[in-house]
Amino acid sequence: MGNKISFVDITIDEGMISEAVGVLEGGRLVKGPECESLESAFADLCSTDHAIGVSNGTAALLLSIKALGIGAGDDVFVPGHTYFATVSPVLELGANPVFVDIDPDRYTMDPELLNEAVDEASNPEAIVVTHMHGQPAEMDPILDIADENGLTVIEDAAQAHGATYNDKRVGSLGNVGCFSFYPTKNMTVGGDGGMITTDEPDLAAEARALRNHGRDESGKHTHLGLNYRLDEIKAAIGREQLTHLSDWTRARRDAASQYDERLQHIDEVIIPEKYDRSKHVYHHYPVLIPAKERGAIRTHLKEHGIGTGIHYEKAVHQHKAVRDQVGSATLPVAEDICSRTVSLPMHPQLSEPEVEYVCDQIEGFFQ
Ligand SMILES: Cc1ncc(COP(=O)(O)O)c(C=O)c1O
């Protein structure tokens, strides 16, 4: 197979283009029915009472944290292994991120370490959990810790649209869920976009006001809000994308099963774990390989036309921008995983022969 196998493949089909053109022709470009329709469909997906469309996933996190009243002096527990944007809103609001290491098999926040961190914290307020790569975090013990200590739980579900834990959708498990529609995500809006989900009416009203210049339902500027709206063209594309999400998730899971089947036999490769209570949506298919081989295997795959990614090169506390504000920390598991992780091609269009070919090349590399 000489063709290139891309790491991601974004679907923008005729239906999505015609939705976008329809909005342009209609002339209602912001604050209209398309955003409301996507919000309502997304709330249905997550089984939450409210969904609030916003300009991107980072804004979803920022507005949620702000709407919860979290700010200066508050300790917010964050996982060591996540995207930078899980932590930057915490810092932006003047709160204090407390890094918690991850479970070495699940790659999400380790509940026992969270418990220890909460016990040691002087002003614990909230927990941000990331459903990393599309794998739901181990929520039961995390929610118990939150309950026992009166903490709020913010789910960073930017990589996990439609994933479930105990048969409940991510985004409905904590106080508030935050999603990204960045183009490489499991669904997009044809550009940047995001969504907040919650059952709490006051939080929803606050987030709605904060995304639109702090205006309340009557149009008065009652808060100091900025503009974080999701515009109509994107919402219309997102509405159409959402109708494909369950098929796309099935295709991702099929590709993941095929990878699992082939790669589990290679000693040097560790495949993602599966858990009975969680249903992974494989935003990424990350494998762990020995750190000293990572550069070489990526080069080998590239030479055979196969794209790969690294999520992420650094644990989040290791970024200069974070270190400069918080000081240095050590999270051995997150740091180790970051040194060994490689994300293989994963998207709904990946064919069986393509997955076979990727596995052949990995097998060939280690033989
Ligand atoms: C885990 C995680 N959190 C937050 C974000 C931020 O989302 P956005 O890029 O839409 O601002 C992303 C995606 O980039 C992400 O993967």
The ligand as a Tripos MOL2 file, in Angstrom:
@<TRIPOS>MOLECULE
LIG
   16    16     1     0     0
SMALL
NO_CHARGES

@<TRIPOS>ATOM
      1 C1         -8.2520   17.8270   26.6860 C.3       1 LIG1
      2 C2         -8.5020   19.1360   25.9850 C.ar      1 LIG1
      3 N1         -8.9330   20.1820   26.6930 N.ar      1 LIG1
      4 C3         -9.1990   21.3630   26.1260 C.ar      1 LIG1
      5 C4         -9.0240   21.5520   24.7710 C.ar      1 LIG1
      6 C5         -9.2470   22.9190   24.2110 C.3       1 LIG1
      7 O1        -10.1920   22.9590   23.1930 O.3       1 LIG1
      8 P1        -10.1030   24.0810   22.0380 P.3       1 LIG1
      9 O2         -8.9210   23.7710   21.1950 O.co2     1 LIG1
     10 O3        -11.4020   23.9140   21.3030 O.co2     1 LIG1
     11 O4        -10.0120   25.3920   22.7050 O.co2     1 LIG1
     12 C6         -8.5930   20.4750   23.9790 C.ar      1 LIG1
     13 C7         -8.4380   20.5820   22.5180 C.2       1 LIG1
     14 O5         -7.6980   21.2240   21.9130 O.2       1 LIG1
     15 C8         -8.3040   19.2490   24.6000 C.ar      1 LIG1
     16 O6         -7.8740   18.1980   23.8970 O.3       1 LIG1
@<TRIPOS>BOND
     1     1     2 1
     2     2     3 ar
     3     2    15 ar
     4     3     4 ar
     5     4     5 ar
     6     5     6 1
     7     5    12 ar
     8     6     7 1
     9     7     8 1
    10     8     9 2
    11     8    10 1
    12     8    11 1
    13    12    13 1
    14    12    15 ar
    15    13    14 2
    16    15    16 1
@<TRIPOS>SUBSTRUCTURE
     1 LIG1         1 GROUP 0 **** ****
